[in-house]
């Protein structure tokens, strides 16, 4: 498969997003989605975002990611505006 790549770039985080995620981002980027980088794998596992607020985003979804202790990184993807509160994969 050949997917079009889209490089993330620095962006201004929408005011509601940190409230929606319930934790602060260490880094924040945007391309087709928001890339919300947090400090730890544990934070990614335990995040319980406010889906109603995420739906206000003007992008397809929000990727929450962090470095992993066992793998390169861990991530979760939330896209309520696209009809997927959280991607189950």
C-alpha positions as a printed Julia matrix, in Angstrom:
89×3 Matrix{Float64}:
   0.0    0.0    0.0
   1.13   3.5   -0.72
  -0.23   6.22   1.57
   0.39   9.91   1.08
   2.65  11.28   3.8
   1.87  14.52   5.55
   4.59  16.04   7.72
   3.39  17.42  11.05
   4.21  21.03  11.81
   4.17  23.15  14.96
   0.73  24.57  15.59
  -1.2   26.65  18.07
  -3.17  24.32  20.32
  -6.89  25.13  20.49
  -7.84  26.45  23.92
 -10.3   23.61  24.6
  -7.95  20.72  23.78
  -5.94  20.52  27.01
  -9.2   20.56  28.95
 -10.56  17.82  26.67
  -7.49  15.62  27.19
  -7.23  16.18  30.94
  -3.41  16.23  30.83
  -0.82  18.65  29.49
   1.04  18.08  26.24
   4.84  18.07  26.19
   4.69  18.82  22.44
   1.9   19.61  20.0
   1.8   19.34  16.19
  -0.75  19.35  13.4
  -1.18  17.78   9.98
  -4.4   15.96   9.04
  -4.76  15.34  12.79
  -3.54  16.9   16.0
  -0.52  15.09  17.46
  -0.65  15.44  21.24
   2.63  14.22  22.77
   2.55  13.46  26.49
   5.33  12.5   28.89
   4.7    8.82  29.56
   3.23   5.57  28.3
   1.17   5.38  31.49
  -0.51   8.71  30.66
  -1.49   7.42  27.22
  -2.93   4.23  28.73
  -4.92   6.09  31.39
  -6.19   9.07  29.43
  -9.96   9.51  29.57
 -10.66  12.41  27.21
 -13.85  14.4   26.91
 -15.07  13.16  23.52
 -17.66  15.95  23.34
 -14.9   18.57  23.45
 -12.63  16.72  21.01
 -15.49  16.77  18.51
 -15.02  20.56  18.28
 -11.58  20.09  16.67
 -11.2   21.3   13.09
  -9.13  18.22  12.16
  -9.96  14.56  11.54
  -8.84  13.45  15.0
  -6.38  13.6   17.87
  -3.44  11.23  18.22
  -2.15  10.98  21.79
   1.35   9.51  21.96
   4.37   9.06  24.22
   7.66   7.18  24.24
   7.24   3.56  25.35
   9.26   1.54  27.82
   9.15  -1.57  25.59
   8.46  -0.18  22.08
   9.38   2.99  20.23
   6.1    4.67  21.19
   2.49   4.08  22.2
  -0.52   5.95  20.88
  -4.29   6.21  20.88
  -6.48   7.86  18.26
  -9.72   9.75  18.92
 -11.87  10.94  15.99
 -15.43  11.62  17.17
 -16.1   14.11  14.36
 -15.46  11.22  11.92
 -17.83   8.94  13.85
 -15.09   7.07  15.75
 -14.82   8.06  19.41
 -11.66   5.94  19.7
 -10.06   3.74  17.07
 -10.09   0.22  18.57
  -6.89  -0.87  16.83
